[in-house]
Amino acid sequence: MEPASDLRAEDRRGARWHDPTDDPGRAEVQPGRSGVVPRLERTPYTALKAVIPITIWADGIEAPREFRSWGLLDEIARLDGIEPPTGEALCRVLSGMHKIPDTGIEAQILRW
């Protein structure tokens, strides 16, 4: 068996795995190797149209010159791919990722 530090080392079942650096466009999933997943095709870069600074609060989002409660953020949830596309679901996603402190969380909305 090759040394464990070798990128092409065998796992304990004897299955060899593919080093994605050998083929930068694609990684192969080998049986018994749950840690290696296919690489997604990259999309072309798109210029940012807007960077909007926001503060996330427990009861909604504050943007420059306005505050919206979670119930009024359905469009942002839809654009962000949240399912179901509601402001309440967006709140669950964001608060599930980070605890929202009383001082709020500084963030940005990126549009392209």
C-alpha positions in Angstrom: 0.0 0.0 0.0 1.2 3.5 -0.8 1.8 6.0 2.1 -1.3 7.7 3.5 0.1 11.1 2.5 -0.1 10.1 -1.1 -3.2 11.7 -2.8 -3.8 8.4 -4.6 -3.7 6.3 -1.5 -6.1 3.4 -1.1 -8.8 3.5 1.5 -9.1 0.7 4.1 -11.4 -1.3 1.7 -8.7 -1.2 -1.0 -10.7 1.1 -3.3 -8.6 3.7 -5.1 -9.9 7.2 -5.6 -9.4 9.8 -8.2 -7.4 12.9 -7.5 -9.4 15.8 -9.0 -6.2 17.8 -9.6 -5.4 15.3 -12.4 -8.5 16.3 -14.2 -9.4 19.9 -13.3 -12.8 19.8 -15.1 -14.2 16.8 -13.4 -13.8 14.6 -10.3 -15.0 11.0 -10.4 -17.1 9.4 -7.7 -15.6 6.0 -6.8 -17.5 3.3 -5.0 -17.0 3.6 -1.2 -15.7 7.2 -1.4 -18.4 9.4 0.0 -16.1 12.4 0.2 -15.5 12.9 -3.5 -18.3 14.5 -5.4 -18.6 15.5 -9.1 -17.5 19.1 -9.7 -20.1 21.4 -11.0 -19.6 23.2 -14.3 -18.7 26.8 -13.7 -20.9 29.6 -15.0 -19.4 32.6 -16.6 -18.7 35.6 -14.3 -21.3 38.3 -14.2 -20.7 41.8 -13.1 -22.4 42.9 -9.9 -25.2 45.4 -10.5 -25.7 46.4 -6.9 -24.2 45.8 -3.4 -26.8 46.8 -0.8 -25.6 47.0 2.8 -28.2 45.6 5.2 -28.6 44.8 8.9 -30.5 41.6 9.8 -32.6 42.0 12.9 -34.8 39.4 14.7 -37.9 41.1 13.3 -36.8 41.9 9.8 -34.1 43.5 7.6 -33.0 47.1 7.6 -31.7 48.6 4.3 -30.6 52.2 3.7 -33.7 54.4 4.3 -36.1 51.5 5.0 -37.0 48.6 7.3 -39.0 45.5 6.2 -40.5 43.0 8.5 -40.1 39.3 7.5 -43.6 39.2 6.2 -42.7 41.8 3.5 -39.6 40.0 2.2 -41.2 37.4 -0.1 -39.5 38.9 -3.2 -36.1 38.7 -1.7 -36.8 35.1 -0.6 -37.9 34.2 -4.2 -34.8 35.8 -5.7 -32.6 33.9 -3.3 -34.2 30.6 -4.1 -35.7 30.0 -0.7 -38.5 27.3 -0.6 -41.2 28.2 0.1 -40.4 31.7 -1.2 -41.7 33.7 1.8 -40.1 36.2 4.1 -40.8 33.9 7.1 -38.9 31.0 5.4 -36.0 33.4 4.7 -36.0 34.3 8.4 -35.8 30.5 9.3 -32.9 30.0 6.9 -30.9 33.0 8.1 -31.6 32.4 11.8 -30.8 28.7 11.4 -27.4 29.6 10.0 -26.5 32.3 12.6 -28.0 33.4 15.9 -29.3 36.9 15.3 -28.0 39.0 18.3 -29.8 42.0 19.7 -27.3 44.3 17.9 -28.2 42.8 14.5 -25.9 41.3 11.9 -24.3 43.4 9.2 -24.7 41.8 5.8 -25.0 42.6 2.1 -27.5 41.8 -0.7 -25.7 41.2 -4.0 -27.5 41.7 -7.3 -26.2 40.7 -10.7 
